């Protein structure tokens, strides 16, 4: 895809900013730059999307840049954010703290190294499963990127002859 396509419009919505107990209820709407048709809503700001970045609007049929990039094109910070978005970081940290808390309150004579390993591994298990699933998406993105690069090289070779 050429990166010269118009970029998607990003609109942040935070309707409950004055109600402190609802201030975290917010979302971001992404719209087509041509017809302003919504194509995605996220409840975490700056989610990282994998893909070519090229999207065809379902409403007007025009091509635009939806902000997604393939894995090799992402900077390290975005790669980390893809694996551990804010919600996942909060859940992982909470489970880890709960696991450590269980070990702290348990009677000392009943806590062994095996118990420590089991509790900590169990508390991090959801994060490991999440990352393994995300790894499948990463591998698919790398494959797409390499296939696109290979087809572009073939196109350049045939254009030169």
ZIZIRA-V108697 format. One line per field, one symbol per residue. psi: psi as a letter, one per 30 degrees, with the letter a starting at -180 (. if undefined). A space follows every 10 residues. Layout:
psi: ???
This chain:
psi: kkgflkklkk jkkifhffje fgffjllkkk lkfefgkkfk kkfkkhkkkk affkkkkfef glkljgflll effkleeeee eeeileeeee eeeeeeeeee eeeefkkeff jleeeeeeee eeffeeeeee eeeeeeeeee eeeeeeeeee eeeeeeefff .
